Amino acid sequence: MIRLSHVSRRYGAIAALDDVSLEIAPFDFVAVTGPSGCGKSTLMHLIGGLDTPSAGELTVDGLPLHRASEAELTEYRRHKLGIVFQFFNLLPTMSVLENVCLPLLLRGEPLAEARPKAEAIIDLVGLADRAGHGMHQLSGGQLQRTAIARALVHEPSVLLADEPTGNLDSANAAQVMELLQKISSQRRTTMVVVTHSEEVARQTARRIRLRDGKILENHP
């Protein structure tokens, strides 16, 4: 599913990632941890096709991202990738249903087809009774569950979550992790969670620990 072979990403003299080789199997649930500046965000950006390696090879779901064209990367992000951000990145003037429909509409699906797909995933994340609500009417946990629904609605091969509980209190964080574990158990997508939280990392199936752009640990 995800394969990095001797991948490096340099910014001038600084190696954000340094000769990293790694494989993540289909439907795996992985936490990437480490101190600030260790390369977590760089790794996520590379897997997300938002950046390209300075050296090495990176393949996701059969697509060689290290030499993909901009058109191929755009297609990858629209069809095979879902991203959950720490600060939600939802559109405040739209309802839950409208936010979740958006990725499908942006790739050209008519509303009549997008709406039932969005309603199904909203139900999965436990927000069926909030589908018509605006963002200002939701709690932090409900906002994050909306963001997860939006990231999953197009059935991506890979779900990237950047500190998905970092902006939540402990109760809402627990609910979000319970939801991610549910999605993992249903084998819906390969999930890579970038986190500083030991509590979050313990709830994933595998941990990859980075330091100074290198892998220190890679185990269940």
VMD Tcl script that draws the C-alpha trace (Angstrom):
set ca {
  {0.00 0.00 0.00}
  {2.57 2.63 1.15}
  {6.24 2.03 0.41}
  {9.17 4.37 1.01}
  {12.58 3.31 -0.23}
  {15.56 5.42 0.94}
  {13.44 8.58 0.96}
  {15.02 11.87 1.96}
  {13.58 15.37 1.98}
  {16.03 18.20 2.32}
  {15.43 21.91 2.68}
  {18.81 23.43 1.93}
  {21.26 21.95 4.42}
  {18.50 20.57 6.66}
  {17.35 16.97 6.23}
  {13.73 16.84 7.38}
  {13.70 13.13 6.42}
  {16.96 11.23 6.03}
  {17.13 7.94 4.08}
  {13.84 6.53 5.39}
  {12.64 3.10 4.22}
  {9.21 1.97 5.36}
  {6.25 -0.16 4.35}
  {2.66 0.21 5.57}
  {0.26 -2.59 4.64}
  {-3.31 -2.13 3.37}
  {-5.78 -1.32 6.18}
  {-3.00 -0.84 8.73}
  {-3.59 1.70 11.53}
  {-0.31 3.47 12.22}
  {0.78 6.24 14.59}
  {3.78 8.38 13.65}
  {5.28 9.95 16.77}
  {8.31 11.93 17.83}
  {9.34 15.39 19.06}
  {8.67 18.59 17.13}
  {10.95 18.85 14.11}
  {11.53 15.10 13.86}
  {10.00 14.77 10.37}
  {6.41 13.72 11.17}
  {4.74 16.47 9.16}
  {7.20 16.05 6.30}
  {6.37 12.35 6.11}
  {2.65 13.13 6.08}
  {3.06 15.74 3.36}
  {5.04 13.31 1.21}
  {2.47 10.51 1.59}
  {-0.25 13.05 0.87}
  {1.35 14.12 -2.39}
  {1.71 17.66 -1.03}
  {5.50 17.54 -1.31}
  {8.01 15.42 -3.24}
  {11.16 13.61 -2.01}
  {14.59 15.04 -2.65}
  {15.79 11.45 -3.10}
  {14.38 7.93 -3.00}
  {11.13 6.34 -4.11}
  {7.64 6.67 -2.62}
  {4.73 4.59 -3.89}
  {1.14 4.71 -2.59}
  {-1.49 2.30 -3.90}
  {0.61 1.63 -6.97}
  {1.26 5.28 -7.83}
  {4.94 6.40 -7.76}
  {4.51 9.77 -6.07}
  {8.21 10.62 -6.43}
  {7.80 10.99 -10.20}
  {4.06 11.63 -10.59}
  {2.89 14.58 -12.68}
  {0.81 17.38 -11.16}
  {-2.26 15.97 -12.91}
  {-1.60 12.52 -11.41}
  {-1.09 14.02 -7.94}
  {-4.33 15.98 -8.21}
  {-6.18 12.83 -9.24}
  {-4.57 10.95 -6.33}
  {-5.60 13.57 -3.79}
  {-9.18 13.75 -5.11}
  {-9.82 10.02 -5.33}
  {-7.43 8.06 -3.11}
  {-6.57 10.39 -0.22}
  {-8.45 11.70 2.80}
  {-6.93 14.19 5.27}
  {-8.14 15.10 8.76}
  {-6.66 18.31 10.16}
  {-6.15 19.29 13.80}
  {-8.20 22.48 13.35}
  {-10.95 20.82 11.27}
  {-10.72 23.11 8.17}
  {-14.48 22.94 7.68}
  {-16.37 25.67 5.81}
  {-18.24 27.67 8.48}
  {-21.10 28.79 6.23}
  {-22.03 25.21 5.25}
  {-23.97 22.56 7.14}
  {-22.54 19.17 8.14}
  {-24.13 17.59 5.08}
  {-22.83 20.28 2.73}
  {-19.29 20.02 4.11}
  {-19.28 16.25 3.72}
  {-20.71 16.41 0.18}
  {-18.04 18.86 -0.94}
  {-15.24 16.40 -1.94}
  {-17.68 14.50 -4.15}
  {-19.00 17.66 -5.78}
  {-15.46 18.92 -6.43}
  {-14.66 15.80 -8.41}
  {-17.77 16.24 -10.51}
  {-20.40 14.02 -8.93}
  {-23.96 15.38 -9.15}
  {-25.63 16.28 -5.87}
  {-28.23 13.53 -6.33}
  {-25.42 10.95 -6.16}
  {-23.27 12.74 -3.58}
  {-26.02 13.30 -1.01}
  {-26.83 9.65 -0.17}
  {-23.11 8.83 0.09}
  {-22.63 11.77 2.46}
  {-25.67 10.80 4.53}
  {-24.34 7.24 4.91}
  {-20.93 8.36 6.18}
  {-22.50 10.98 8.46}
  {-24.55 8.18 9.98}
  {-21.38 6.08 10.41}
  {-19.72 8.82 12.47}
  {-22.84 9.24 14.61}
  {-24.03 12.62 13.36}
  {-27.21 11.72 11.48}
  {-29.23 13.98 13.79}
  {-26.80 16.88 13.12}
  {-26.67 16.70 9.30}
  {-28.49 20.01 8.85}
  {-26.63 21.84 11.62}
  {-24.15 24.65 11.01}
  {-20.59 24.52 12.29}
  {-21.36 27.00 15.06}
  {-23.91 24.53 16.47}
  {-21.41 21.69 16.95}
  {-19.05 20.75 19.77}
  {-15.34 20.22 19.13}
  {-15.80 16.46 18.96}
  {-18.70 16.81 16.52}
  {-16.61 19.13 14.35}
  {-13.83 16.56 14.21}
  {-16.26 13.75 13.41}
  {-17.61 15.92 10.58}
  {-14.05 16.37 9.33}
  {-13.51 12.60 9.46}
  {-16.75 12.02 7.53}
  {-15.64 14.52 4.88}
  {-12.27 12.75 4.60}
  {-13.93 9.34 4.19}
  {-16.90 10.14 1.95}
  {-15.08 9.35 -1.29}
  {-13.77 6.02 0.11}
  {-10.05 6.87 0.01}
  {-7.30 4.27 0.00}
  {-5.36 6.30 2.59}
  {-6.55 8.46 5.48}
  {-4.01 10.87 6.99}
  {-4.85 12.43 10.35}
  {-2.73 15.31 11.63}
  {-3.04 15.51 15.43}
  {-6.74 14.53 15.23}
  {-7.24 14.93 18.99}
  {-4.83 17.82 19.55}
  {-7.57 20.46 19.70}
  {-10.02 18.44 21.82}
  {-10.67 17.84 25.50}
  {-10.12 14.33 26.87}
  {-13.75 13.21 26.48}
  {-14.03 14.31 22.85}
  {-10.55 12.95 22.10}
  {-11.63 9.54 23.39}
  {-14.72 9.62 21.15}
  {-12.66 10.49 18.08}
  {-10.17 7.68 18.75}
  {-13.04 5.25 19.29}
  {-14.37 6.28 15.88}
  {-10.98 5.82 14.18}
  {-10.64 2.38 15.77}
  {-14.11 1.50 14.46}
  {-13.15 2.57 10.96}
  {-9.93 0.55 11.23}
  {-11.79 -2.56 12.41}
  {-14.10 -2.32 9.40}
  {-11.01 -2.27 7.13}
  {-12.26 0.78 5.27}
  {-8.91 2.51 4.71}
  {-5.22 2.56 5.60}
  {-4.80 5.12 8.39}
  {-1.69 7.09 9.31}
  {-2.06 9.29 12.40}
  {0.57 11.91 13.18}
  {0.51 12.67 16.90}
  {2.42 13.89 19.94}
  {-0.01 12.00 22.20}
  {1.14 8.77 23.82}
  {-2.51 7.97 24.57}
  {-3.40 8.18 20.88}
  {-0.34 6.16 19.82}
  {-1.22 3.34 22.24}
  {-4.60 2.94 20.56}
  {-3.21 2.29 17.08}
  {-2.03 -1.08 15.77}
  {1.54 0.06 15.08}
  {3.88 2.86 16.04}
  {6.62 4.51 14.01}
  {8.84 6.78 16.09}
  {10.95 9.42 14.34}
  {13.84 11.53 15.52}
  {16.02 13.88 13.46}
  {14.44 12.63 10.26}
  {15.20 8.96 10.91}
  {13.14 6.02 12.16}
  {14.02 5.07 15.74}
  {11.28 2.49 16.29}
  {8.87 0.66 14.01}
  {6.79 -1.96 15.79}
  {3.25 -2.92 16.95}
}
mol new
graphics top color blue
foreach p $ca { graphics top sphere $p radius 0.5 }
foreach p [lrange $ca 0 end-1] q [lrange $ca 1 end] { graphics top cylinder $p $q radius 0.2 }
display resetview
